[in-house]
Amino acid sequence: MGLKFQKILVLGGIIIGFLSVVVILVGTLLKNNIPNVLAPEERQFAFDYVIVGAGTGGSTLTSLLAKHSNGSVLLVEAGGQFGLLSRIPLLTTFQQKGINDWSFLSVPQKHSSKGLIEQRQCLPRGKGLGGSANLNYMLHFDGHGPDFDAWRDLHNLSDWGWAQVRSFMAAAKPKPPDMFEIPRRYSKLTEALNEAQAQFSHKDWIFRRSTYNIRNGLRFSVLQQFLNPMLHRPNLRLLPNALVKRIQLNSSPMLHAASILVGIKDEENREQEFSIEVRRELILCAGAYQTPQLLLASGIGDAAVLNKLGIPLQHSLPLVGHNLHDHFNVPLFVSMGVTGPTLNQNTLLHPMTLINFLSSGTGPLGNFGVLGNVASYGGSPFGITFFGAGAIDESALMSISNFKGPAFRALFPRYYNASQEGFVVISNCLQPRSRGSVRLLNRHMRRNPLIDPNYLSSEEDVACTIAAIRSAVEMVTSPAFASLHPRIHWPRLQECSNFGPFERDFLDNQPSDHYLECLMRHIGLGSHHPGGTCALGSVVDAQLRLRGVSNVRVVDASVLPRPISGNPNSVVAAIAMRAASWILKSELQAGDLK
């Protein structure tokens, strides 16, 4: 009887799977094109507001200006639309290195990434409406007040304390049902985390269950929340699949952006270039890598560097492209001796997984498997994240992380086991001191920038990350996790063999600091949280205006002077809301507002 029932489930899953594929294909064929696209015959037009980049900052800002401003708004985006499968949370990873990913690689790293091919990190960035908000893992973070108070105190930004930012963070937070919080009873792993919160109540650790920008099992990014409802506004035009190649400044009556040069390629890969005049403001929202790239390619940056590249100087701003920061993750695989609580290939391919998702948006397809995190905001603040994945598929995940084969297999020794139960515990430093840069190979915007995160260049980051790893181990080996029968798999890397892991390390889980440092320098990965390359207080002023240029603002993660102690996406949306309030206030004072 049980076998017969299982066959019925399998058959039902196949039928539903086939019908869902048909629905997706029909939806793809019938879906509307992007509305309000700027037609070729309109391409001599001028716009009051020109926004470059439709990511988190650009989508949020565009929606508010289109709704509340009397001015004309043009949103220029290098990509088009994301595919329908991008809406399914668990398929996030498989978008990387696709048509909606810029697929950047870092330059070879000096202090880290030794287990990666050419010591280069994969740096995915979203390309299309929604930008990286349509490519990321959808995790919402409410913000940490002391981050902003540090901006105020350490960078002389009196208008950027938590008191000034808190209301915008609240406005940027999706409201139910536009968000999904992992329930306490979601799995045995979340139950263990709940027990650990009580057990470690004497520590300064903050336990959070993951909150996602997910609605009814589907991604609900700034694209769905803000931009899509405004796309038909009469004062808004969009220019997709268009690359902004240069900003043209004019010095009369004061230095300002007069126009941008845009390039669009036709079906035969021939490029047509044309200019768009900026009447009021140019707002750069191209992200922490491409906003500084565009400024530098336009001759806005360090005069000596630009001179070597043969780029005429338009405006000297020496710190453009400096101060790049990102979180740096050290993953450890923990196998479990109990059945059923985590995601593996067998669970993913089970018919009920598809049935549950299609019927109610629930189950493993409806989130990315990040179940919760623990943060300590002490002297060297660190974070620990729990990712509920047992069997880590080598063919799917090794290439997007750029791992060498031996390093990947050492990190995930059960890569061949489709039914393995387990989880990945990820440790990082929330306020890393290491700083990198974004530079140019040449002046052409169609060439990728030279991105150097410079991970682990600060010894303080090494000590902070070791403290995070040891705290993660303390938690995993505590009575709260005992019922899971966890086993930490300390990677056996040939390059680290002088330091461990030794047999006793698998018994007491206390490997040496030398081993942990060797480990992080080989298998650590960036968090894809880049920021700082056009920082507040150095490149832009307190109202995000480019220093010395009257009508250019930067509204993306490049303005973050220091890292965010969590996921930065919602912080960028809040910053865009604040920028919109300043722009609309200027209109109101000028008598131009609706």
C-alpha positions in Angstrom: 0.0 0.0 0.0 2.9 2.4 0.9 4.6 1.7 -2.4 1.4 2.3 -4.4 0.9 5.6 -2.6 4.5 6.6 -3.3 4.0 5.8 -7.1 0.8 8.0 -7.0 2.8 10.9 -5.5 5.6 10.5 -8.1 3.0 10.5 -10.9 1.2 13.5 -9.4 4.5 15.3 -9.1 5.4 14.7 -12.7 2.0 15.9 -13.9 2.2 19.0 -11.8 5.8 19.6 -12.9 4.8 19.3 -16.6 1.8 21.7 -16.1 4.0 24.2 -14.3 6.5 24.2 -17.1 3.7 24.8 -19.6 2.4 27.7 -17.5 5.9 29.2 -17.3 6.4 28.9 -21.1 3.0 30.4 -21.9 3.6 33.2 -19.4 7.0 33.9 -20.9 5.5 34.1 -24.4 2.6 36.2 -23.4 4.3 38.6 -20.9 4.2 42.2 -21.7 7.3 44.0 -22.8 8.7 46.7 -20.5 6.3 49.6 -20.7 7.2 53.2 -21.4 10.5 52.4 -23.1 12.1 55.4 -24.7 11.6 55.0 -28.5 14.5 55.5 -31.0 12.9 58.6 -32.4 12.8 60.1 -28.9 16.5 59.7 -28.2 17.3 63.4 -28.6 15.1 64.2 -25.6 16.2 65.9 -22.3 14.9 64.8 -18.9 14.7 66.5 -15.6 16.0 63.5 -13.7 18.2 60.8 -15.2 18.8 57.8 -13.1 21.5 55.3 -14.0 21.0 51.8 -12.8 17.7 50.0 -11.8 19.0 48.1 -8.7 17.9 48.6 -5.2 18.7 52.3 -5.0 17.6 53.1 -8.6 14.3 51.2 -8.4 13.3 52.7 -5.1 14.3 56.3 -6.1 12.7 56.1 -9.5 9.4 54.9 -8.1 9.2 57.8 -5.6 10.1 60.5 -8.2 7.7 59.0 -10.8 4.9 59.1 -8.2 5.5 62.5 -6.6 7.5 64.7 -8.9 6.3 66.9 -11.7 9.6 66.4 -13.5 10.3 64.0 -16.3 12.2 60.9 -15.2 14.4 58.6 -17.3 15.7 55.3 -15.8 18.6 53.8 -17.8 19.5 50.2 -17.2 22.2 48.0 -18.8 20.0 44.9 -18.7 16.4 44.0 -19.4 14.0 41.9 -17.5 14.8 39.0 -15.2 13.3 35.6 -16.2 10.3 34.2 -14.4 12.4 31.6 -12.6 14.2 34.4 -10.8 11.0 34.7 -8.7 11.6 31.2 -7.2 13.8 31.8 -4.1 15.8 28.5 -4.1 16.8 29.1 -7.8 18.7 32.3 -6.8 22.1 30.6 -7.0 21.4 29.3 -10.5 21.0 32.8 -11.8 24.6 33.5 -11.2 26.8 33.5 -14.3 23.7 33.8 -16.4 22.4 36.6 -18.7 21.3 38.7 -15.7 24.6 38.6 -13.9 27.6 40.8 -14.7 29.7 37.9 -13.6 32.6 40.0 -12.3 35.8 38.4 -11.0 38.1 40.0 -8.5 41.8 40.5 -9.3 44.0 37.8 -7.8 43.9 38.2 -4.0 47.1 38.5 -2.1 45.9 37.6 1.4 43.0 35.2 0.7 41.3 33.0 -1.8 44.2 30.5 -2.1 41.8 27.6 -2.7 40.1 29.5 -5.6 41.2 29.3 -9.3 43.8 32.0 -9.8 43.0 33.3 -6.3 40.0 35.2 -7.8 36.6 35.6 -6.2 33.4 35.4 -8.2 31.5 38.7 -7.7 27.9 38.4 -9.0 26.0 41.6 -9.6 22.5 41.8 -11.0 22.0 43.1 -14.5 18.4 44.1 -15.3 15.4 45.7 -13.7 15.8 45.1 -10.0 19.5 44.7 -10.2 21.2 42.7 -7.5 17.9 42.8 -5.5 16.7 40.3 -8.1 19.8 38.2 -7.8 20.5 38.2 -4.0 19.3 35.9 -1.3 16.3 38.1 -0.3 17.4 38.5 3.4 16.0 41.6 5.1 17.9 43.3 7.9 16.4 46.0 10.1 19.6 47.9 10.6 21.9 48.3 13.6 21.7 51.7 15.2 25.4 52.0 16.3 26.5 51.6 12.6 25.0 54.9 11.8 26.1 56.6 15.0 29.6 55.5 14.0 29.1 57.3 10.7 28.1 60.4 12.6 30.9 60.3 15.2 33.8 58.9 13.1 33.1 60.6 9.8 31.6 63.9 10.9 28.2 63.1 9.4 25.9 64.7 11.9 22.8 64.1 9.7 23.4 60.3 9.5 23.0 59.1 13.0 20.4 56.4 13.8 17.9 59.1 14.9 17.9 60.5 11.4 17.9 57.2 9.6 15.5 55.1 11.7 12.3 56.2 10.1 13.5 55.5 6.6 14.6 52.0 7.7 11.1 51.4 9.0 9.6 52.7 5.7 11.9 50.4 3.6 10.8 47.3 5.5 8.3 45.2 3.6 5.0 44.7 5.5 3.2 41.4 5.8 2.4 39.6 3.6 5.3 40.9 1.6 7.9 39.2 3.8 8.4 35.8 5.3 10.0 34.9 8.6 11.4 31.4 9.3 9.1 29.9 12.0 10.7 28.6 15.2 9.4 25.1 14.4 10.5 25.2 10.7 13.0 22.3 11.3 15.1 20.6 14.0 17.8 23.1 13.2 15.7 26.1 14.0 14.5 24.4 17.2 18.1 23.9 18.2 18.8 27.6 17.5 15.9 28.5 19.7 17.2 26.3 22.5 20.7 27.8 22.1 19.2 31.3 22.5 18.1 30.4 26.0 21.3 28.4 26.8 23.6 31.3 25.8 21.5 34.1 27.3 24.4 35.1 29.5 26.3 36.2 26.4 25.8 39.4 24.4 24.7 37.4 21.4 21.6 38.5 19.4 19.6 35.6 17.8 17.5 36.3 14.7 15.4 34.0 12.6 15.8 34.9 8.9 13.3 37.4 7.4 13.0 37.3 3.7 11.6 39.6 1.0 9.3 36.9 -0.1 5.5 36.9 -0.7 3.5 33.7 -1.2 6.7 31.8 -1.8 8.0 34.2 -4.5 10.7 36.8 -4.5 9.3 40.3 -3.5 12.2 42.6 -4.2 12.3 46.4 -4.7 11.2 45.7 -8.3 7.9 44.2 -7.2 7.5 46.5 -4.1 8.4 49.8 -5.6 9.2 50.0 -9.3 6.7 47.8 -11.1 3.6 49.7 -9.7 5.0 52.9 -11.2 6.1 51.8 -14.6 3.1 53.2 -16.4 3.4 56.7 -15.0 3.2 59.3 -17.8 6.3 61.2 -16.5 8.5 58.1 -16.5 10.5 56.6 -19.4 12.8 53.5 -19.3 15.8 52.8 -21.4 16.7 49.1 -20.9 19.7 47.3 -22.4 21.6 50.6 -22.5 25.0 51.3 -21.2 25.9 54.7 -19.9 29.5 55.3 -21.2 30.3 58.8 -20.1 29.1 61.8 -18.0 29.7 65.2 -19.7 30.3 68.0 -17.3 29.8 71.7 -18.0 31.5 74.5 -16.0 29.0 77.2 -16.7 27.6 78.8 -14.6 28.9 76.2 -12.1 30.3 72.7 -12.6 27.3 70.4 -13.4 26.4 67.3 -15.4 25.1 68.5 -18.7 24.5 65.1 -20.4 25.3 61.4 -20.5 26.5 59.4 -23.5 24.6 56.1 -23.9 25.4 53.1 -26.1 22.9 50.5 -27.3 23.8 47.5 -29.4 21.6 46.2 -32.1 20.9 42.6 -33.1 24.1 42.6 -35.2 26.1 43.8 -32.2 26.7 47.2 -33.7 26.6 50.0 -31.2 24.6 53.2 -31.6 25.6 56.1 -29.3 23.6 59.1 -28.4 23.4 61.8 -25.7 20.7 62.6 -23.2 20.5 66.0 -21.6 20.2 66.3 -17.8 17.9 69.3 -16.9 17.9 69.0 -13.1 19.8 66.0 -11.6 21.8 63.0 -12.6 21.5 60.2 -10.0 24.0 57.4 -10.2 22.7 54.1 -8.8 25.0 51.7 -10.7 26.4 50.0 -7.5 29.7 49.9 -5.6 31.6 48.6 -8.6 30.1 50.4 -11.6 29.3 53.8 -10.2 33.0 54.5 -9.5 33.9 52.9 -12.9 31.6 55.3 -14.7 32.9 58.3 -12.8 36.5 57.3 -13.5 35.8 56.6 -17.2 34.2 60.1 -17.4 37.4 61.7 -16.1 36.2 62.2 -12.5 38.7 60.9 -10.1 42.4 61.0 -9.3 44.2 63.2 -11.9 47.4 61.2 -11.8 45.7 57.9 -12.3 43.4 59.2 -15.1 46.4 60.7 -16.9 48.2 57.3 -17.0 45.0 55.9 -18.7 44.8 58.8 -21.2 41.5 60.0 -19.8 41.1 63.8 -19.8 40.4 65.1 -16.3 37.0 66.7 -15.9 36.9 67.0 -12.1 39.4 66.0 -9.4 38.1 63.6 -6.8 41.0 61.5 -5.7 39.1 59.1 -3.5 36.7 57.7 -6.1 37.0 53.9 -6.2 38.8 53.7 -2.8 37.5 52.3 0.5 35.9 49.2 -1.0 34.6 47.0 1.8 32.8 43.7 2.0 32.1 41.0 4.5 34.2 37.8 4.3 32.7 34.4 5.0 34.3 31.3 6.3 31.9 28.3 5.8 32.2 25.0 7.7 30.1 22.0 6.9 28.4 20.2 9.8 26.8 16.8 9.1 23.9 15.6 11.1 22.9 12.1 12.3 19.1 12.7 12.2 16.8 12.5 9.2 14.5 15.0 7.6 15.3 18.5 8.8 17.6 19.9 6.1 17.7 20.4 2.3 19.5 17.9 0.1 19.1 16.7 -3.5 16.6 13.9 -2.5 14.4 16.4 -0.7 14.5 18.9 -3.6 13.5 16.2 -6.1 10.7 14.8 -4.0 7.3 15.3 -5.6 5.8 16.8 -2.4 8.4 19.6 -2.6 7.0 20.7 -5.9 3.4 20.1 -4.8 3.8 22.1 -1.6 5.4 25.0 -3.5 2.9 25.2 -6.3 -0.1 24.9 -3.9 0.9 27.2 -1.1 4.4 28.6 -1.7 5.8 26.6 1.2 8.7 24.2 1.6 12.4 24.4 0.5 11.7 26.1 -2.9 10.1 29.0 -1.1 13.2 30.3 0.7 17.0 30.1 0.3 17.6 27.9 3.3 19.3 30.6 5.4 17.5 29.8 8.7 18.9 32.3 11.1 21.9 34.2 12.4 23.6 35.1 15.6 25.5 38.5 16.0 27.8 39.8 18.7 28.3 43.5 18.8 31.2 43.5 21.2 34.7 44.9 20.6 35.1 43.1 17.3 31.6 42.4 16.2 31.0 39.1 14.3 28.2 37.2 12.8 27.3 33.5 12.5 24.8 32.3 9.9 23.1 28.9 9.7 22.4 27.6 6.2 20.3 24.5 6.2 21.7 22.5 3.3 22.9 18.9 3.8 24.1 17.7 0.4 26.1 20.4 -1.3 26.1 19.7 -5.1 29.5 19.9 -6.6 28.5 20.4 -10.2 26.0 23.2 -9.3 28.0 25.2 -6.7 31.7 24.7 -7.3 31.9 26.8 -10.5 29.9 29.8 -9.1 32.3 30.0 -6.2 35.4 29.5 -8.4 36.7 26.8 -6.0 39.5 24.5 -7.1 38.3 20.9 -7.0 40.4 19.8 -4.0 39.4 22.8 -1.9 35.7 22.3 -2.6 35.9 18.6 -1.7 37.8 19.2 1.4 35.2 21.8 2.5 32.2 19.6 1.6 33.4 16.0 2.0 29.9 14.6 1.5 29.5 16.3 -1.9 28.7 12.9 -3.5 25.9 12.0 -1.0 22.5 13.1 -2.3 20.7 12.3 1.0 23.2 13.7 3.5 21.6 15.8 6.3 23.5 18.7 7.6 24.0 22.4 7.5 26.7 25.0 6.8 27.7 27.4 9.6 29.2 30.6 8.2 31.4 32.9 10.3 32.3 36.5 9.5 33.5 39.8 10.9 30.7 42.4 10.8 33.0 45.4 10.7 36.0 44.3 8.7 38.9 46.7 8.6 40.3 45.5 5.2 39.8 47.9 2.4 40.1 47.4 -1.4 39.5 49.4 -4.5 37.8 49.7 -7.9 40.1 50.8 -10.7 40.0 50.8 -14.5 41.8 48.6 -17.0 41.0 51.2 -19.7 38.4 53.9 -20.3 35.9 51.7 -22.0 32.7 51.0 -20.0 32.2 47.7 -21.8 35.4 46.4 -20.2 35.0 45.1 -16.6 36.6 47.2 -13.9 39.5 46.0 -11.8 38.0 45.0 -8.5 40.3 44.3 -5.6 38.4 43.5 -2.3 41.7 43.0 -0.6 40.2 40.5 1.8 42.1 39.8 5.1 44.7 42.5 4.5 44.0 43.5 8.1 45.2 41.2 10.9 42.3 42.5 13.0 40.0 40.8 10.6 41.8 37.5 11.1 41.4 37.7 14.9 37.8 38.8 14.6 36.9 35.9 12.2 38.7 33.4 14.5 36.6 34.6 17.4 33.5 34.1 15.2 34.5 30.5 14.3 35.2 29.6 17.9 31.8 31.0 18.9 30.1 29.0 16.2 31.8 25.9 17.3 30.8 26.5 20.9 27.2 26.8 19.8 27.2 23.7 17.5 28.8 21.5 20.2 26.5 22.7 23.0 23.6 20.7 24.5 21.2 22.7 22.4 22.4 20.9 19.3 23.1 17.5 20.9 19.9 15.9 19.5 21.1 16.6 16.0 24.3 14.6 16.5 26.4 17.2 14.7 29.9 16.5 13.4 32.0 19.5 12.2 34.0 18.6 9.1 37.3 20.4 9.5 38.7 20.6 5.9 41.9 18.6 5.2 43.8 21.0 3.0 47.3 20.0 1.9 48.5 23.6 2.3 47.3 23.7 5.9 48.4 20.2 6.9 51.3 21.5 9.2 48.6 23.1 11.4 45.8 20.6 11.3 43.3 19.2 11.4 44.7 16.6 13.7 42.7 13.7 15.1 42.2 15.5 18.4 40.7 18.4 16.5 37.7 16.2 15.5 37.3 15.2 19.2 37.5 18.5 21.0 36.8 20.8 18.0 39.5 23.3 19.1 42.0 23.5 16.3 44.9 26.0 16.5 44.6 29.6 15.5 47.3 28.9 12.9 45.0 26.3 11.3 41.9 28.5 11.4 43.9 31.4 9.8 45.2 29.0 7.1 41.6 27.8 6.5 40.1 31.3 6.1 42.9 32.3 3.7 42.1 29.3 1.5 38.4 28.7 1.5 36.9 32.1 2.6 34.4 33.7 0.3 33.1 37.2 -0.1 29.6 38.0 1.0 28.6 40.0 -2.1 28.0 43.1 0.1 30.3 45.6 -1.6 30.2 49.2 -0.6 32.2 52.3 0.2 33.7 53.3 -3.2 32.0 56.7 -3.3 31.8 57.2 0.4 29.8 59.7 2.4 32.1 62.4 3.7 34.8 61.9 1.1 33.4 61.5 -2.4 29.8 62.7 -1.7 28.5 65.2 0.8 25.9 64.6 3.5 23.1 64.9 1.0 24.8 62.4 -1.4 25.8 65.1 -3.9 29.1 64.5 -5.7 31.6 67.0 -4.1 32.1 70.0 -6.4 29.4 69.0 -8.9 26.1 70.7 -8.3 23.6 68.3 -9.8 25.0 64.8 -9.4 24.1 62.4 -6.6 25.1 58.9 -5.8 22.4 56.7 -4.4 23.7 53.1 -3.9 25.9 51.0 -1.7 29.0 52.9 -2.8 28.1 55.7 -0.4 28.4 53.5 2.7 31.5 54.8 4.5 31.7 51.7 6.7 30.2 48.2 6.4 26.6 47.4 7.5 26.5 44.9 10.4 24.2 42.7 8.4 22.7 42.4 4.9 22.8 45.9 3.3 19.9 45.7 0.8 17.2 47.3 2.9 19.7 50.0 4.1 20.3 51.0 0.5 16.5 51.2 -0.1 16.2 53.5 3.0 19.0 55.7 1.7 17.2 56.0 -1.6 14.0 57.1 0.2 16.0 59.7 2.0 17.5 61.0 -1.2 14.0 61.2 -2.8 12.9 63.3 0.2 15.7 65.8 -0.4 15.0 66.0 -4.1 11.3 66.4 -3.7 11.8 69.0 -0.9 13.9 71.0 -3.4 11.1 70.8 -5.9 8.6 71.9 -3.3 10.8 74.9 -2.4 11.0 75.8 -6.1 7.2 75.4 -6.5 7.5 72.5 -8.9 6.1 69.6 -6.9 2.7 68.0 -7.6 
